[in-house]
Amino acid sequence: MSYNNYLDADAAWNCVSEFRNPTCVVVKHTNPCGVASRDDILEAYRLAVKADPVSAFGGIVAFNIEVDEALAKEIREFRSPTDGETRMFYEIVVAPKYTEKGLEILRGKSKTLRILEAKKNEKGKLSLRQVGGGWLAQDSDDLTPEDIQFNVVSEKKPQDNELCDAEFAWLCVKHVKSNAIVIAKV
């Protein structure tokens, strides 16, 4: 794997690990280009790819639940939403675990597909970045919506579904880079 592959896989895993519900995150150049949470992981996968299928092609796809036979088949056979014909290509698939059948199917997708198994990161780690002449260090951003007291400051009180959208977007936005946006609809 290249240096960029490690960075992208780490970015995808860190983002997907934020969510409790079955979630898929697609990352390209360390930026999430599609994130979806649904009770049905197949639906979440399709929605995450459809968010930006051009960027998803050649990216990293991550899941926060086990990749089983059905999900592996979907990853293997899913066609690009841009033309409906081209099979989606990924550099890496990351998940907490895989069934034997799921692994077998993914191994047949591509000779170059990397299949990674990851554990959820511990809270309280230090984030380090090397810069010319030294290092930057900061506490990792471990906050979740449960850790924060949100206050409504407008006259219009948000509906429950709007609050769910905002919470979802809040978990996504901390993983996007400069000049990126998050559009969320649960």
TASULRA-V787806 format. One record per backbone hydrogen bond with DSSP energy under -0.5 kcal/mol. NH is the residue of the N-H (numbers start at 0). CO is the residue of the C=O. Records with the same first field share a line. If there is no record, write none. Layout:
NH=CO / CO
This chain:
5=1
6=2
7=3
8=4
9=5
10=6
11=7
12=8
13=9
14=10
15=11
16=12
17=14
18=15
23=35
24=61
25=33
26=59
27=30
30=27
32=25
33=25
35=23
37=21
40=38
43=39
44=40
45=41
46=42
47=43
48=44
49=45
50=46
51=47 / 48
55=51
56=52
57=88
58=55 / 88
59=26
60=91
61=24
62=93
63=22
66=96
67=65
71=67
72=68
73=69
74=70
75=71
76=72
77=73
79=85
82=79
83=79
87=77
90=58
91=58
92=113
93=60
94=115
98=66
102=98
103=99
104=100
105=101
106=102
107=103 / 104
108=105
109=105
113=90
115=92 / 113
117=94
124=121
126=137
127=125
128=135
130=133
133=130
135=128
137=126
139=124
141=139
146=143
147=144
149=147
152=150
156=154
162=158
163=159
164=160
165=161
166=162
167=163
168=164
169=165
170=166
171=167
172=168
173=169
174=171
175=172
179=176
